[in-house]
């Protein structure tokens, strides 16, 4: 196609290139081109949080982020968060608190919490709630999610 461009970025620590329309949603490129399916398509409007990934260390809704915005930046998806078989502290906290049921929304929430704790290692409950406000959980596990964020903050949930 005439609109296609080759773009380079780092995904989960690996240099990657794709040739695609620069306006294409990052989520589509991650899932369809790079076969990283941890980020999910929920609403497709950036309102539910299931597609959240870290772009340059910031939590973004990949369903509404054009892939061109990722050019030259580091992308972290849920697939790149654990260190081998060792869970990231935020993943461990979600597991310990049983802060998920179906798991559909969990990858986006975990990455949002990683970004939050990198910015603010000891957030208040009000700060946690404000940050997680745009993440929808169909199973209504919100109290457990709050407990998981508290646990991760107490245990040093900052990304290495």
TIRO-2110 file (N, C-alpha, C; in Angstrom, 1 decimal):
// TIRO-2110
0.8, -1.2, 0.0, N, 1, A
0.0, 0.0, 0.0, CA, 1, A
0.9, 1.3, 0.0, C, 1, A
0.3, 2.3, -0.5, N, 2, A
1.1, 3.6, -0.6, CA, 2, A
1.3, 4.2, 0.8, C, 2, A
0.4, 4.0, 1.7, N, 3, A
0.6, 4.6, 3.0, CA, 3, A
1.5, 3.8, 4.0, C, 3, A
2.0, 2.7, 3.6, N, 4, A
2.8, 1.9, 4.5, CA, 4, A
4.2, 2.5, 4.7, C, 4, A
4.7, 2.4, 5.9, N, 5, A
6.0, 2.8, 6.3, CA, 5, A
6.6, 1.7, 7.2, C, 5, A
8.0, 1.7, 7.1, N, 6, A
8.7, 0.8, 8.0, CA, 6, A
9.0, 1.5, 9.3, C, 6, A
8.6, 1.0, 10.4, N, 7, A
8.9, 1.6, 11.7, CA, 7, A
9.7, 0.6, 12.6, C, 7, A
10.5, 1.2, 13.4, N, 8, A
11.4, 0.4, 14.3, CA, 8, A
11.1, 0.8, 15.7, C, 8, A
11.1, -0.2, 16.6, N, 9, A
10.9, 0.0, 18.1, CA, 9, A
11.4, -1.2, 18.8, C, 9, A
11.4, -1.1, 20.1, N, 10, A
11.8, -2.3, 20.9, CA, 10, A
10.6, -2.8, 21.6, C, 10, A
10.4, -4.1, 21.5, N, 11, A
9.2, -4.7, 22.2, CA, 11, A
9.8, -5.8, 23.1, C, 11, A
9.5, -5.6, 24.4, N, 12, A
9.9, -6.5, 25.5, CA, 12, A
11.4, -6.8, 25.4, C, 12, A
12.2, -5.7, 25.1, N, 13, A
13.6, -5.8, 25.0, CA, 13, A
14.2, -6.3, 23.7, C, 13, A
13.4, -6.5, 22.7, N, 14, A
13.9, -7.0, 21.4, CA, 14, A
13.6, -5.9, 20.3, C, 14, A
14.6, -5.6, 19.5, N, 15, A
14.4, -4.7, 18.4, CA, 15, A
13.5, -5.4, 17.4, C, 15, A
12.5, -4.6, 17.0, N, 16, A
11.5, -5.1, 16.0, CA, 16, A
11.2, -4.0, 15.0, C, 16, A
10.9, -4.5, 13.8, N, 17, A
10.4, -3.5, 12.7, CA, 17, A
9.2, -4.1, 12.1, C, 17, A
8.3, -3.2, 11.7, N, 18, A
7.1, -3.6, 11.0, CA, 18, A
6.9, -2.6, 9.8, C, 18, A
6.3, -3.1, 8.8, N, 19, A
5.9, -2.2, 7.7, CA, 19, A
4.4, -2.2, 7.6, C, 19, A
3.8, -1.1, 7.9, N, 20, A
2.4, -1.0, 8.0, CA, 20, A
1.9, 0.5, 7.9, C, 20, A
0.6, 0.7, 7.8, N, 21, A
0.1, 2.0, 7.8, CA, 21, A
0.4, 2.6, 9.2, C, 21, A
1.1, 3.8, 9.2, N, 22, A
1.4, 4.4, 10.5, CA, 22, A
0.2, 4.8, 11.4, C, 22, A
-1.0, 4.9, 10.8, N, 23, A
-2.1, 5.2, 11.6, CA, 23, A
-2.8, 4.0, 12.2, C, 23, A
-2.3, 2.8, 11.9, N, 24, A
-2.9, 1.6, 12.4, CA, 24, A
-2.7, 1.5, 13.9, C, 24, A
-3.8, 1.0, 14.6, N, 25, A
-3.6, 0.9, 16.1, CA, 25, A
-2.5, 0.0, 16.5, C, 25, A
-1.7, 0.4, 17.5, N, 26, A
-0.6, -0.3, 18.0, CA, 26, A
-1.1, -1.7, 18.4, C, 26, A
-2.3, -1.8, 19.0, N, 27, A
-2.8, -3.1, 19.5, CA, 27, A
-2.9, -4.1, 18.3, C, 27, A
-3.4, -3.7, 17.2, N, 28, A
-3.4, -4.6, 16.0, CA, 28, A
-2.1, -5.1, 15.6, C, 28, A
-1.1, -4.2, 15.6, N, 29, A
0.3, -4.6, 15.2, CA, 29, A
0.8, -5.6, 16.2, C, 29, A
0.6, -5.3, 17.5, N, 30, A
1.1, -6.2, 18.6, CA, 30, A
0.5, -7.6, 18.4, C, 30, A
-0.8, -7.6, 18.2, N, 31, A
-1.5, -8.9, 18.2, CA, 31, A
-1.4, -9.6, 16.8, C, 31, A
-1.5, -8.9, 15.8, N, 32, A
-1.6, -9.5, 14.4, CA, 32, A
-0.2, -9.7, 13.8, C, 32, A
0.7, -8.7, 13.9, N, 33, A
2.0, -8.8, 13.3, CA, 33, A
3.0, -9.5, 14.2, C, 33, A
3.0, -9.1, 15.5, N, 34, A
4.0, -9.6, 16.4, CA, 34, A
3.6, -10.8, 17.2, C, 34, A
2.3, -11.1, 17.1, N, 35, A
1.7, -12.3, 17.8, CA, 35, A
1.8, -12.2, 19.3, C, 35, A
1.7, -11.0, 19.9, N, 36, A
1.7, -10.8, 21.3, CA, 36, A
0.3, -10.5, 21.7, C, 36, A
-0.4, -11.5, 22.3, N, 37, A
-1.8, -11.4, 22.5, CA, 37, A
-2.3, -11.1, 23.9, C, 37, A
-1.3, -10.7, 24.8, N, 38, A
-1.7, -10.4, 26.1, CA, 38, A
-2.6, -9.2, 26.2, C, 38, A
-2.3, -8.2, 25.5, N, 39, A
-3.2, -7.0, 25.4, CA, 39, A
-4.4, -7.4, 24.6, C, 39, A
-5.6, -7.1, 25.2, N, 40, A
-6.8, -7.5, 24.6, CA, 40, A
-7.6, -6.3, 24.0, C, 40, A
-8.4, -6.7, 23.0, N, 41, A
-9.4, -5.7, 22.4, CA, 41, A
-10.6, -5.8, 23.2, C, 41, A
-10.9, -4.7, 23.9, N, 42, A
-12.2, -4.6, 24.7, CA, 42, A
-13.2, -3.7, 24.0, C, 42, A
-13.1, -2.4, 24.3, N, 43, A
-14.1, -1.5, 23.8, CA, 43, A
-13.6, -0.9, 22.4, C, 43, A
-12.3, -0.9, 22.2, N, 44, A
-11.8, -0.3, 20.9, CA, 44, A
-11.8, 1.2, 20.9, C, 44, A
-12.1, 1.8, 22.1, N, 45, A
-12.2, 3.3, 22.2, CA, 45, A
-11.3, 3.8, 23.3, C, 45, A
-10.5, 3.0, 23.9, N, 46, A
-9.6, 3.5, 24.9, CA, 46, A
-10.3, 3.7, 26.3, C, 46, A
-11.4, 3.1, 26.5, N, 47, A
-12.1, 3.4, 27.8, CA, 47, A
-12.1, 2.3, 28.8, C, 47, A
-11.8, 1.1, 28.4, N, 48, A
-11.9, -0.1, 29.3, CA, 48, A
-10.5, -0.5, 29.9, C, 48, A
-9.4, -0.2, 29.2, N, 49, A
-8.1, -0.5, 29.7, CA, 49, A
-7.5, -1.9, 29.4, C, 49, A
-8.3, -2.8, 28.7, N, 50, A
-7.8, -4.1, 28.5, CA, 50, A
-6.6, -4.2, 27.5, C, 50, A
-6.4, -3.1, 26.8, N, 51, A
-5.4, -3.0, 25.8, CA, 51, A
-4.1, -2.3, 26.3, C, 51, A
-4.1, -2.0, 27.6, N, 52, A
-3.0, -1.2, 28.1, CA, 52, A
-1.6, -1.8, 28.0, C, 52, A
-0.7, -1.1, 27.5, N, 53, A
0.7, -1.5, 27.4, CA, 53, A
1.6, -0.3, 27.9, C, 53, A
2.9, -0.5, 28.1, N, 54, A
3.7, 0.6, 28.4, CA, 54, A
4.5, 1.0, 27.2, C, 54, A
4.4, 2.3, 26.9, N, 55, A
5.1, 2.8, 25.8, CA, 55, A
6.0, 3.9, 26.3, C, 55, A
7.3, 3.7, 26.2, N, 56, A
8.3, 4.6, 26.8, CA, 56, A
8.1, 4.7, 28.3, C, 56, A
7.6, 3.7, 28.9, N, 57, A
7.4, 3.7, 30.4, CA, 57, A
6.0, 4.2, 30.8, C, 57, A
5.3, 4.7, 29.9, N, 58, A
4.0, 5.3, 30.2, CA, 58, A
2.9, 4.3, 29.8, C, 58, A
1.8, 4.2, 30.6, N, 59, A
0.7, 3.3, 30.3, CA, 59, A
-0.1, 4.0, 29.2, C, 59, A
-0.4, 3.3, 28.1, N, 60, A
-1.2, 3.8, 27.0, CA, 60, A
-2.2, 2.8, 26.6, C, 60, A
-3.3, 3.3, 26.0, N, 61, A
-4.3, 2.4, 25.5, CA, 61, A
-3.9, 2.1, 24.0, C, 61, A
-3.5, 0.9, 23.8, N, 62, A
-2.9, 0.6, 22.5, CA, 62, A
-4.0, 0.5, 21.4, C, 62, A
-5.3, 0.4, 21.8, N, 63, A
-6.3, 0.3, 20.7, CA, 63, A
-6.5, 1.7, 20.1, C, 63, A
-6.1, 2.8, 20.7, N, 64, A
-6.3, 4.1, 20.1, CA, 64, A
-4.9, 4.8, 19.9, C, 64, A
-3.8, 4.1, 20.1, N, 65, A
-2.5, 4.7, 19.9, CA, 65, A
-2.0, 4.3, 18.5, C, 65, A
-1.8, 5.2, 17.7, N, 66, A
-1.3, 4.8, 16.3, CA, 66, A
0.1, 4.2, 16.5, C, 66, A
0.4, 3.2, 15.7, N, 67, A
1.7, 2.5, 15.8, CA, 67, A
2.8, 3.5, 15.5, C, 67, A
2.6, 4.6, 14.8, N, 68, A
3.6, 5.6, 14.5, CA, 68, A
4.1, 6.2, 15.8, C, 68, A
3.3, 6.3, 16.8, N, 69, A
3.7, 6.9, 18.1, CA, 69, A
4.7, 6.0, 18.8, C, 69, A
4.9, 4.7, 18.4, N, 70, A
5.8, 3.8, 19.0, CA, 70, A
7.2, 3.9, 18.3, C, 70, A
7.3, 4.6, 17.2, N, 71, A
8.6, 4.7, 16.5, CA, 71, A
9.7, 5.1, 17.4, C, 71, A
10.8, 4.2, 17.5, N, 72, A
11.9, 4.5, 18.2, CA, 72, A
11.8, 4.4, 19.7, C, 72, A
10.7, 3.9, 20.2, N, 73, A
10.4, 3.8, 21.6, CA, 73, A
10.4, 2.3, 22.1, C, 73, A
10.4, 2.2, 23.4, N, 74, A
10.3, 0.8, 24.0, CA, 74, A
8.9, 0.6, 24.4, C, 74, A
8.4, -0.6, 24.0, N, 75, A
7.1, -1.1, 24.3, CA, 75, A
7.2, -2.3, 25.3, C, 75, A
6.5, -2.3, 26.3, N, 76, A
6.5, -3.4, 27.3, CA, 76, A
5.0, -3.9, 27.3, C, 76, A
4.9, -5.2, 27.0, N, 77, A
3.6, -5.9, 27.1, CA, 77, A
3.7, -6.9, 28.2, C, 77, A
2.6, -7.5, 28.6, N, 78, A
2.5, -8.4, 29.7, CA, 78, A
3.5, -9.6, 29.5, C, 78, A
3.7, -9.9, 28.2, N, 79, A
4.5, -11.1, 27.9, CA, 79, A
6.0, -10.8, 28.2, C, 79, A
6.4, -9.5, 28.3, N, 80, A
7.8, -9.2, 28.7, CA, 80, A
8.0, -8.7, 30.1, C, 80, A
7.0, -8.8, 30.9, N, 81, A
7.1, -8.3, 32.3, CA, 81, A
7.8, -9.3, 33.2, C, 81, A
7.5, -10.5, 33.2, N, 82, A
8.2, -11.5, 34.1, CA, 82, A
9.6, -11.7, 33.6, C, 82, A
10.5, -12.0, 34.6, N, 83, A
11.9, -12.4, 34.3, CA, 83, A
12.0, -13.9, 34.2, C, 83, A
11.8, -14.4, 33.0, N, 84, A
11.8, -15.9, 32.9, CA, 84, A
10.6, -16.5, 33.6, C, 84, A
10.9, -17.4, 34.6, N, 85, A
9.8, -18.0, 35.4, CA, 85, A
9.5, -17.2, 36.6, C, 85, A
10.2, -16.1, 36.9, N, 86, A
10.0, -15.3, 38.1, CA, 86, A
9.0, -14.1, 37.8, C, 86, A
7.9, -14.2, 38.4, N, 87, A
6.9, -13.1, 38.2, CA, 87, A
7.4, -11.8, 38.7, C, 87, A
6.9, -10.7, 38.0, N, 88, A
7.2, -9.4, 38.4, CA, 88, A
6.4, -9.2, 39.8, C, 88, A
6.9, -8.4, 40.7, N, 89, A
6.2, -8.2, 41.9, CA, 89, A
4.7, -7.8, 41.8, C, 89, A
4.3, -7.1, 40.8, N, 90, A
2.9, -6.7, 40.6, CA, 90, A
2.1, -7.9, 40.2, C, 90, A
2.7, -8.8, 39.3, N, 91, A
2.0, -10.0, 39.0, CA, 91, A
1.9, -10.9, 40.2, C, 91, A
2.9, -11.0, 41.0, N, 92, A
2.9, -11.8, 42.2, CA, 92, A
1.8, -11.3, 43.2, C, 92, A
1.7, -10.0, 43.3, N, 93, A
0.7, -9.4, 44.2, CA, 93, A
-0.7, -9.7, 43.7, C, 93, A
-1.0, -9.6, 42.4, N, 94, A
-2.3, -10.0, 41.8, CA, 94, A
-2.6, -11.4, 42.1, C, 94, A
-1.6, -12.3, 42.0, N, 95, A
-1.8, -13.7, 42.2, CA, 95, A
-2.1, -14.0, 43.7, C, 95, A
-1.3, -13.4, 44.6, N, 96, A
-1.4, -13.6, 46.0, CA, 96, A
-2.8, -13.1, 46.5, C, 96, A
-3.3, -12.0, 45.9, N, 97, A
-4.6, -11.5, 46.4, CA, 97, A
-5.8, -12.0, 45.6, C, 97, A
-5.5, -12.9, 44.7, N, 98, A
-6.6, -13.5, 43.8, CA, 98, A
-7.4, -12.3, 43.2, C, 98, A
-6.6, -11.4, 42.6, N, 99, A
-7.2, -10.1, 42.1, CA, 99, A
-7.7, -10.3, 40.6, C, 99, A
-8.2, -11.4, 40.3, N, 100, A
-8.7, -11.7, 39.0, CA, 100, A
-9.6, -12.9, 39.0, C, 100, A
-10.5, -12.9, 38.1, N, 101, A
-11.3, -14.1, 37.9, CA, 101, A
-11.1, -14.7, 36.5, C, 101, A
-11.7, -14.0, 35.6, N, 102, A
-11.5, -14.5, 34.2, CA, 102, A
-10.2, -14.1, 33.6, C, 102, A
-9.6, -13.0, 34.1, N, 103, A
-8.2, -12.7, 33.6, CA, 103, A
-8.2, -11.8, 32.4, C, 103, A
-9.3, -11.5, 31.8, N, 104, A
-9.4, -10.7, 30.5, CA, 104, A
-8.8, -9.3, 30.7, C, 104, A
-9.1, -8.7, 31.8, N, 105, A
-8.7, -7.3, 32.0, CA, 105, A
-7.3, -7.2, 32.7, C, 105, A
-6.9, -8.3, 33.3, N, 106, A
-5.7, -8.4, 34.2, CA, 106, A
-4.4, -7.9, 33.5, C, 106, A
-4.0, -8.3, 32.3, N, 107, A
-2.8, -7.8, 31.8, CA, 107, A
-2.7, -6.2, 31.7, C, 107, A
-3.8, -5.6, 31.3, N, 108, A
-3.8, -4.1, 31.2, CA, 108, A
-3.7, -3.5, 32.6, C, 108, A
-4.4, -4.1, 33.6, N, 109, A
-4.4, -3.6, 34.9, CA, 109, A
-3.0, -3.7, 35.5, C, 109, A
-2.4, -4.9, 35.3, N, 110, A
-1.0, -5.1, 35.9, CA, 110, A
0.0, -4.1, 35.3, C, 110, A
-0.1, -3.8, 34.0, N, 111, A
0.8, -2.8, 33.4, CA, 111, A
0.5, -1.4, 33.9, C, 111, A
-0.8, -1.1, 34.1, N, 112, A
-1.1, 0.2, 34.7, CA, 112, A
-0.5, 0.4, 36.1, C, 112, A
-0.6, -0.7, 36.9, N, 113, A
0.0, -0.6, 38.2, CA, 113, A
1.5, -0.5, 38.2, C, 113, A
2.1, -1.2, 37.3, N, 114, A
3.6, -1.1, 37.1, CA, 114, A
4.0, 0.4, 36.8, C, 114, A
3.2, 1.0, 35.9, N, 115, A
3.5, 2.4, 35.6, CA, 115, A
3.2, 3.3, 36.8, C, 115, A
2.1, 3.0, 37.5, N, 116, A
1.8, 3.8, 38.7, CA, 116, A
2.9, 3.7, 39.7, C, 116, A
3.4, 2.5, 40.1, N, 117, A
4.4, 2.3, 41.1, CA, 117, A
5.7, 2.8, 40.7, C, 117, A
6.0, 2.9, 39.4, N, 118, A
7.3, 3.5, 38.9, CA, 118, A
7.2, 5.0, 39.1, C, 118, A
6.1, 5.6, 39.0, N, 119, A
5.9, 7.0, 39.2, CA, 119, A
5.8, 7.4, 40.7, C, 119, A
5.0, 6.5, 41.4, N, 120, A
4.7, 6.8, 42.8, CA, 120, A
4.7, 5.5, 43.6, C, 120, A
5.9, 5.2, 44.2, N, 121, A
6.1, 3.9, 44.9, CA, 121, A
5.1, 3.6, 46.0, C, 121, A
4.6, 4.6, 46.7, N, 122, A
3.6, 4.4, 47.8, CA, 122, A
2.4, 5.2, 47.6, C, 122, A
1.5, 4.9, 46.6, N, 123, A
0.3, 5.7, 46.4, CA, 123, A
-0.7, 5.5, 47.5, C, 123, A
-1.5, 6.5, 47.6, N, 124, A
-2.6, 6.4, 48.6, CA, 124, A
-3.7, 5.6, 47.9, C, 124, A
-4.7, 5.2, 48.7, N, 125, A
-5.9, 4.5, 48.1, CA, 125, A
-6.6, 5.4, 47.1, C, 125, A
-6.7, 6.7, 47.4, N, 126, A
-7.3, 7.6, 46.4, CA, 126, A
-6.6, 7.7, 45.1, C, 126, A
-5.2, 7.7, 45.2, N, 127, A
-4.4, 7.8, 44.0, CA, 127, A
-4.5, 6.5, 43.2, C, 127, A
-4.6, 5.3, 43.9, N, 128, A
-4.8, 4.1, 43.2, CA, 128, A
-6.1, 4.0, 42.5, C, 128, A
-7.2, 4.4, 43.2, N, 129, A
-8.5, 4.4, 42.6, CA, 129, A
-8.6, 5.3, 41.4, C, 129, A
-8.0, 6.5, 41.5, N, 130, A
-8.0, 7.5, 40.4, CA, 130, A
-7.3, 6.9, 39.2, C, 130, A
-6.1, 6.2, 39.4, N, 131, A
-5.4, 5.7, 38.3, CA, 131, A
-6.1, 4.5, 37.7, C, 131, A
-6.7, 3.7, 38.5, N, 132, A
-7.4, 2.5, 38.0, CA, 132, A
-8.8, 2.8, 37.5, C, 132, A
-9.3, 4.0, 37.6, N, 133, A
-10.7, 4.3, 37.3, CA, 133, A
-11.1, 3.9, 35.9, C, 133, A
-10.2, 4.0, 34.9, N, 134, A
-10.5, 3.6, 33.6, CA, 134, A
-10.4, 2.2, 33.2, C, 134, A
-10.1, 1.3, 34.2, N, 135, A
-10.0, -0.1, 33.9, CA, 135, A
-11.3, -0.8, 34.4, C, 135, A
-11.9, -1.5, 33.5, N, 136, A
-13.1, -2.1, 33.8, CA, 136, A
-12.9, -3.6, 34.0, C, 136, A
-13.5, -4.1, 35.1, N, 137, A
-13.4, -5.5, 35.4, CA, 137, A
-14.8, -6.1, 35.4, C, 137, A
-15.1, -7.0, 34.5, N, 138, A
-16.4, -7.6, 34.3, CA, 138, A
-16.7, -8.5, 35.5, C, 138, A
-15.8, -9.0, 36.2, N, 139, A
-16.0, -9.9, 37.3, CA, 139, A
-16.1, -9.1, 38.7, C, 139, A
-15.9, -7.8, 38.7, N, 140, A
-16.1, -7.0, 39.9, CA, 140, A
-15.1, -7.4, 41.0, C, 140, A
-13.9, -7.5, 40.7, N, 141, A
-12.8, -7.9, 41.7, CA, 141, A
-12.1, -6.7, 42.2, C, 141, A
-12.8, -5.5, 42.2, N, 142, A
-12.1, -4.3, 42.6, CA, 142, A
-11.5, -4.2, 44.0, C, 142, A
-12.1, -4.7, 45.0, N, 143, A
-11.5, -4.7, 46.4, CA, 143, A
-10.2, -5.5, 46.3, C, 143, A
-10.2, -6.7, 45.7, N, 144, A
-9.0, -7.5, 45.6, CA, 144, A
-7.9, -6.8, 44.7, C, 144, A
-8.3, -6.1, 43.7, N, 145, A
-7.3, -5.4, 42.9, CA, 145, A
-6.7, -4.3, 43.7, C, 145, A
-7.4, -3.5, 44.5, N, 146, A
-6.9, -2.5, 45.4, CA, 146, A
-5.9, -3.2, 46.4, C, 146, A
-6.3, -4.3, 47.0, N, 147, A
-5.4, -5.0, 47.9, CA, 147, A
-4.1, -5.4, 47.2, C, 147, A
-4.2, -5.9, 45.9, N, 148, A
-3.0, -6.3, 45.2, CA, 148, A
-2.1, -5.1, 44.9, C, 148, A
-2.6, -3.9, 44.6, N, 149, A
-1.8, -2.8, 44.4, CA, 149, A
-1.1, -2.4, 45.7, C, 149, A
-1.9, -2.4, 46.8, N, 150, A
-1.2, -2.1, 48.1, CA, 150, A
-0.1, -3.1, 48.4, C, 150, A
-0.3, -4.4, 48.2, N, 151, A
0.7, -5.4, 48.4, CA, 151, A
1.9, -5.2, 47.6, C, 151, A
1.7, -4.9, 46.3, N, 152, A
2.8, -4.6, 45.4, CA, 152, A
3.6, -3.4, 45.9, C, 152, A
2.9, -2.3, 46.3, N, 153, A
3.6, -1.2, 46.8, CA, 153, A
4.4, -1.5, 48.1, C, 153, A
3.9, -2.3, 49.0, N, 154, A
4.6, -2.6, 50.2, CA, 154, A
5.8, -3.5, 49.9, C, 154, A
5.7, -4.3, 48.9, N, 155, A
6.8, -5.3, 48.6, CA, 155, A
7.7, -4.8, 47.5, C, 155, A
7.6, -3.5, 47.2, N, 156, A
8.6, -3.0, 46.2, CA, 156, A
8.2, -3.3, 44.8, C, 156, A
7.0, -3.0, 44.4, N, 157, A
6.5, -3.4, 43.1, CA, 157, A
7.1, -2.6, 41.9, C, 157, A
8.1, -1.8, 42.1, N, 158, A
8.7, -1.1, 41.1, CA, 158, A
9.4, -2.0, 40.1, C, 158, A
9.3, -1.7, 38.8, N, 159, A
9.9, -2.5, 37.7, CA, 159, A
11.4, -2.4, 37.8, C, 159, A
12.1, -3.5, 37.6, N, 160, A
13.6, -3.5, 37.7, CA, 160, A
14.1, -2.7, 36.5, C, 160, A
END
